[in-house]
Every structure is written in C-alpha cells, then in structure tokens.
C-alpha cells in the first residue's frame, strides 16, 4: 500500500471527545470518547465502538501529553472494522491552529531523540 501521509504519525494513548457537525455548522450528537492510536500535525487515528460515516466532520477536544486541550475539526477519511467489533478510523485535521500543530511537532522531536 502506498504511503499517502504528509507527516509521520506518532503513537499516542489518550482519549478525545467528538461531536458531529452537520450541514450549516450545527452539532447534533453529544460528545463521546474514542481511543487515539496515533497523531500527526495533519491527522489522527483512533478506535471506537461507534460506527461513523466516512466524509463526516467532528468537533474534537484532544487532551495531549502536556494535559492541554487542543480543539480542532476532523474529517473521517478511512474506516476499518476490527475483529473485536470496534472500528479503526483515519482522520485529517481541518483548521488546526498553527500553535497546536507546533505542539505536535515538538512532541515528535522529543520522541525521536
């Protein structure tokens, strides 16, 4: 399979909250938690028991390793059903603040040392 990622993904074990954004920017689903498997400055991977549609958008609150919270919108671009009944997702960040992307870059630098 051809690698399409622009930035290296880092393994990360945190939970995030998602809230679905409908047409017109209206949120319709209460926040629910998912388990993050990896993160980069351009996207995030996670697993969840809930089945989400490809091409949908979610408002996210990601608590990172510094205990700070990053707010961003993500788009679901990949979905895979796992043997344990969970779903694995690949997402891209939409509108991630430059300062928050920099925090991810710094984390990557420290993990490569």
Rosetta blueprint (number, residue, H / E / L):
1 X L
2 X L
3 X L
4 X L
5 X L
6 X L
7 X L
8 X L
9 X L
10 X E
11 X E
12 X L
13 X L
14 X L
15 X E
16 X E
17 X E
18 X E
19 X E
20 X E
21 X E
22 X L
23 X H
24 X H
25 X H
26 X L
27 X E
28 X L
29 X L
30 X L
31 X L
32 X E
33 X E
34 X E
35 X E
36 X E
37 X E
38 X E
39 X E
40 X L
41 X L
42 X L
43 X E
44 X E
45 X E
46 X E
47 X E
48 X E
49 X L
50 X L
51 X L
52 X L
53 X L
54 X L
55 X L
56 X L
57 X E
58 X E
59 X E
60 X E
61 X E
62 X E
63 X E
64 X L
65 X L
66 X L
67 X L
68 X L
69 X E
70 X E
71 X E
72 X E
73 X E
74 X E
75 X E
76 X E
77 X E
78 X E
79 X E
80 X E
81 X E
82 X L
83 X L
84 X L
85 X L
86 X L
87 X E
88 X E
89 X E
90 X E
91 X E
92 X E
93 X E
94 X E
95 X L
96 X L
97 X L
98 X H
99 X H
100 X H
101 X H
102 X H
103 X H
104 X H
105 X H
106 X H
107 X H
108 X H
109 X H
110 X H
111 X H
112 X H
113 X L
